[in-house]
């Protein structure tokens, strides 16, 4: 018999926090448009024990910070790390929890507090576990995402839905999975927001009566953007349309109190590209020179395009410094790949940004009726472009802390994820 509990805690950052997601954004947060949340789903069955999914409305968490969340949950409620999945929605209108840790003590303090909150939420949910039923479904909602790297390339307009009900049949929790960057709001936005992801969740929550916990898993959107970008009206339009799609399929989802649960975790070594051997000192000098050039152009009232290009170059000069300092002696990164089985659904977690081609290949090979991908999960190792995207002029391929992996990485990840799902399916089948 399945038991479950769902809940959320507000994690809206303090005023003036440095915002992440856009190098072109030049000012901290001026206020809050809508709150950020940490959403938790705790599930238990007699045969498989506890599984805990926690989703942060954040740009992401570094490997060490995701590990700290898992360690805090282990210490508080005893759930082992391999049964905890730590995901992020990747909003580009929240605090810079991935790349501004050293330059902003405020963010470092904010991130440090997330582990305690995640453990407290897990403890609260463990006290509220109650008989439940779970099921999954999906619906196509065309017209809201595009392949941002190849205009003729694939994208996925499927919205995945995991439904959790109480024993009496009332909706308890919903997890929505969709592959598209939360970048309807651009660099000019200085208000904290969940972007369209929040609008999707709010639409569904209201549609189900307002007392249901609704969270969002960021799908494999490494090369996927919103079809239309703009302000809050556009984020609400897109979110409302996706939410309406969820509502259409919600009533068709069959839930079961006997649905199987399962988990698997694999730590995989991913090779890095060749890193220029310039050393931290030289890289720091080049960064300083790039900043001085940008500031000089601004002071001289140079054309906007010249200033913008100089700003991009100083951002990449900063990247070159951190790469030289932190990665210069490394030739690989460790990635924590994970999968949960939630009834007839597999939820695959990856600590970076997979391209949609990888997710479609994993889904096509999956033995489960529904397979959803959660990017930016259990840490961050950056983009994982398939080989055809590793070419000059592709943002996701230019060397930066978010783009370090070698061309073999995608093959390794895809193969490992497919193997994990096959192994997990076989293990579950052997129980019966």
N, C-alpha and C positions, 0 to 999 in steps of 0.2 A: 504494500500500500504506500502510495506517494504522500509525503508531507511537504509543505512549502510555506514560505513567508516572503513578502516583498516589502520594501520600504525605501525611503530616500532621505538624505540630509542635505541641507543647503550648504554650498561651498563657494558662494560668491566672494571674490577677493576684495581686499580693502581699496579705497579710492586711491588713485594715482599710481596703480600698479603698472609695470611695463607690460605691454601687450605683445602677443606672439603671432606668428603666421605670415607676416608681411615685412620684408626688409624695407619696403618703401614707407612704412608707417613711422613717423618721426616724433610722435608724442605719446605719453602714457594715457591710461584710461581716464576719461573725463567724467564718467558716471556709469550707471547701470541701466540697460534697457530691459533685460530680463535676467532672472537669477540663474546661476549655475548650480547643478545638483550632482550628488553622488547617489547612484541608484543601485540597490542590492537585491539579488535574487538568491535565496537560500533554498535548496532542494535536498530531500532525503528519501531514500528507500531502504528497506531492510537488507536488500542484497548488495547495494553499492555504497551505502553510507551517505555522507554529506557532500554536496557540491555547492560552491559559492561563486557567483558571478557578480562582480562589482564594476560599474561603469561610471567614469568620471566625465563630466562635461568640461573637458580640458583639451588643449592641443596635444598632450601626450605626457607620459612619464618616462624618464630615463630608466635604463635597466636597474640601476641601484635603487631608485625610488619605488619602482614596481616591486622589487624584492623586499624592500622595507615594509610595504603594505602587506605583503604575504606573511612576513615574519611577525608583524603585529597581530594579524588575525590568528596565526598559529598560537601565539602566546596567550591571546585572550580567550579563544573558544576551541583551540586544538585542531582546527582543520589544517591538514598538511598542505604545503605549497602546490603539490601536483593536483590538488582538488580545488584550487582557487584560481580564477581567471580575472586579471586586472586589465580592464579595457578603457579606452578614451574615445570620445566622439570626434576629436580633432577640430573643435571649433577654432576658427582663426580670429575670433573676437573675445578671447579670454586671456589670462595671464600667460607670459612666455615661460612655461614650465619645462621646456626642453633646452633652450639655447641661451638663456639670460641669467643662469643661476649665479655665476660669479659676479656679474655686473650689477646685480640687484639683490642685496641682502634681504629685502622685503619678500621677494619671491622664494628665496631659499627657506625663510621662516614659514611662509605659507605652505610650501610643499611638505616641510617636515611635519606639519600638523595633520596632514591628510591621513597618515597611517593610523594615528589614534582615532580619528573619526571613522575610518573604515572598519577598525576593530570594534568600535562601539556599536556601529550599525549591525555588524555580524552578531554581536552578543544580543542585541535587541531582537533581531530576527530569530535567533535560536530559541529565545523564550516564547516566541509567537508561532512556532511551527504548528501547522494544523493540517488535517487531511485535505488533499488537493488532487487535481487532475491536470494533465498537460497535453498539448497538441501543437501542431505547427501547420502553416499554410503559406501560400505566396500569391501575389497578384501583380500583373503588369500595369504600370502607370506610365504610358509613353509621353515623351515630349519635354522631359525635365533635366536630362543629362546628356553630355556629349563627350567624345574622346578629345581631350584637349591637346594631345600631341599629334595625332593623325586624324584629320577630319573625316577620312574614309574608314577609320579603324573601328573596332567593336566597342560597344558599351552595353550596359545591362540595365534595363528599366524595370527589373523585378524588385518588388518590395517583399522581403521575408517577414513573417510574423510568427512569434511564439506566444501562445496563449496559456495562461495559468488560471484555473478556476478554483473556487472553494468547493468543498464537498457538496454543497447545496446547489452548485451550478452558477454561482455569481462570479463574474470576472474579478480576479485578484490582482493579476499582473500581466503586462504585455511587454515583449521585447520586439522592437522593430529593427530590421537590418536593411540597409540600402547603401549602394556603392556610388557615392558622389561627394566630392570635397565640400565641406561647409564653408563655401566662399561666395555665397550670394552677396554678403556684405564685404566691401573692399577695404583697402588700406586707409581710406579716408574716414572709416567708421572708428570712433573713439569711445563707443559705449560697449560695456561688457554684454555679451549675448551668446546664446546657443546657436544663433543663425537659424537656418531653416529647420534644423533637427528639433529645436525646441517647439517650433510651430507644428511639426508633425505630431510630437508627443502631446501637446496641448489639445490639438484637434481630436485625437483619439480619446484622451482622458475625458474631455467634455462630452464626446459622443457616447461614452460608456457610463456617464452619470457623475463623473468628477471624483470618485473615490477609489479609482484604480491606479496602481503604480505603473507608469509607462516610461520606458527607457529606450535608448537608441544605440544600436551598434553600427559603427562606421565600417562599411564594406570595403572591398578591394578597389580603392578609388585612386590609386597612384597616378593614373592618366585620365581621370574622369572629373569634369567640372560641371557646375550648373549650366544649363543651356542658356539661361538669361541671368545676368547679374545686375545688382542695383542696390536699393535701400531696403528698409524694413517692409515696405509694401510688397516687394517682390519676394522676400523671404517668407512672408505670410501667405502669399499666393501659392508658392511652390509647396510649402509645408501643408497648407490646407488641402491641396490636390492629392498629395501623397497620403495624408491622413484619411481622406475620403476613400482612397483605394483600400487602406487597411480596414476601414469599417465595412466595405463591401465584402471582403473575404472573411472577416472575423466570425460571422455567424455560421460560416460553412466549415469551420475548423472543428474536427472531432477531437475531444479530449478524453484521456483515459487515466484513471487512478492507478492503473497497473503498468503504466508506461515505464520502460527501462531507463535507467540512468547509467552513465559511464564516463570515464575520463582517461586520457592518455597525455603524457607530456614527454617531449624529447628535446634535448639540448644539442643543437647542431652548430658546427663550426663553418662559418662562411668566409671565403677568401676576400681580401681587400684588393683594390686596384693598386698599381704602383703609386706611391706617394713621393712627390718631389723632395729630394734631400737638400733642403735649403736651411734647415735648422731654425729653432724658435727665435733667436736673436735677429737674424736677417729678416725673417717673416714679420717680426714686430716692427722693425724699421720700415718695411714696405707698407705695412698697415698704417703707421703714423703718417707716412708721406701721402698715402691715398686720402686720408682724412683731411690733411692740410690742403690738398688740391681741391677737394670738394668744398671746404669752407671758403677757400679763396674765390672760387667761382660764384658761390652764393653772395659773398661780400661785393663782388664786382657786378652783381645783377646780370650774370651771364644768361643766355637763353635757357629756358626751362629744360629742354632736351639735354643740353650739355650738363646741367646740374644733376639731372636724373641719372644719366649714364655714369657720372663720377660717383654718385651715391652707390650705384650697383657695384662699381669696382672697389669701393672701399669696404662694402659688405663682404665681397669675396676675398679681399685682402685680410679681413678679420678672420674669415674661415681658414685661410691658408696658415695664419698664425696658430689657431687652435689645433688644426690638423697636425702641423709640424710639432707642436708641443705634446699633444695627447696621443697621436697615432703614428708618429714618425718611426717608432721602433716595432710597430705591430704589423703582422701580415694577415690577421684574421680577426673576426668578431664572433662571439658566441650568441646564438639566438635561441630563445626558448619557444618552441612550437607546442601548441596545445590543442586538444579537441575535447569537447563535451558532447555526450549523447543525451538529448532531451526528448525522450520518446522516439518518434520517427524522424527526428531532426538531429543533424550534426552541426555544432557550432565550432568553427575552426578559428583559433586565435593565432595571430602572427605579430611579432614585435617590430613592425615597420610598415611600409606602404607597398603592397603588392599591386601589380597592374591587373587590369580586368581580364586579360588573356589567361593569367595564371589561375584566377578564381574560376573562370569558366571551364578550364581543363580539369581542375580539382573536382568541381561539381559533376562534370560529365563522367568521371571515373568513380564517383562516390557510390557505395552500396546503400546509402540512406535515401529515403524518399525526399527529404529536403536537406540541403547543405548550404549553410550560410557562413560567410567569412567575416571575422571581426579584425580589422587592421588596428595598428597602434595598441597592441595588446601584450602585456607582460614586458614592456620596455620599448626600446626604439633603436633600430639599427639602420634606419633610412629606407630610401627607395630601393626596389628590387626590379629594375627594368629587364624585360626579355632582351635578348641580344640585339634584335633589330632596332631597338630604341637607343642603344649606346652609340650615339653619333654626335658630332659637333652641332651646336645650336639647340640641343634638347636640354631644357632646364633640369630635368630629372637626372641627366647624365653628367652635368658639370660638377667637378670635384668640390664637395662641401661636406660638412658634418652630416648632412642628410642624404648624401650621395657618395658613398665610399666603396660600395661592394663591387667585386669583379664580375665579369660577364657570366661566369659559371654559377653565380649565386642563385639565379632564378631556376636553373635546372635542378640544383640541389634541393631548394625549398619545395618546388612542385613535386618532385619525386618523393620527398620525405612526407609531405602532407598526404599524398595519395596512399602511401604505404601505411601511415598512421591510421587512416580511416578504415582501410582493409583489415588491419590488425584488430582494431577496436570492434568492428562488426563481427569478426570471427570469435573474439573473446565473449561478446554478448551472446552469440548463437550457442556457444558451448555451455552456457549456463542452463539452457533449456533442453 
